[in-house]
């Protein structure tokens, strides 16, 4: 999740810097609309959390002895 936070921070900074380029293409919202930034951040963090949680949950279902035997 640390890489997700770093990517999210860089993405928000880049989108704030480049929002003037696409401001003419946006209808009904401003170029720096906080609702859009918060909404997209929530969706991205939820997807990343699910991508981290599901494999970790599956890995905890395996007994440690089985995992150690499989590596040898």
KACOR-V95008 format. One record per backbone hydrogen bond with DSSP energy under -1.0 kcal/mol. CO is the residue of the C=O (numbers start at 0). NH is the residue of the N-H. Records with the same first field share a line. If there is no record, write none. Layout:
BEGIN
CO->NH, NH
END
This chain:
BEGIN
0->4
1->5
2->6
3->7
4->8
5->9
6->10
7->11
8->12
9->13
10->14
11->15
12->16
13->17
17->20
21->24
32->36
33->37
34->38
35->39
36->40
37->41
38->42
39->43
40->44
41->45
42->46
43->47
44->48
45->49
46->50
47->51
48->52
49->53
51->55
52->56
53->57
54->58
55->59
62->66
63->67
64->68
65->69
66->70
END
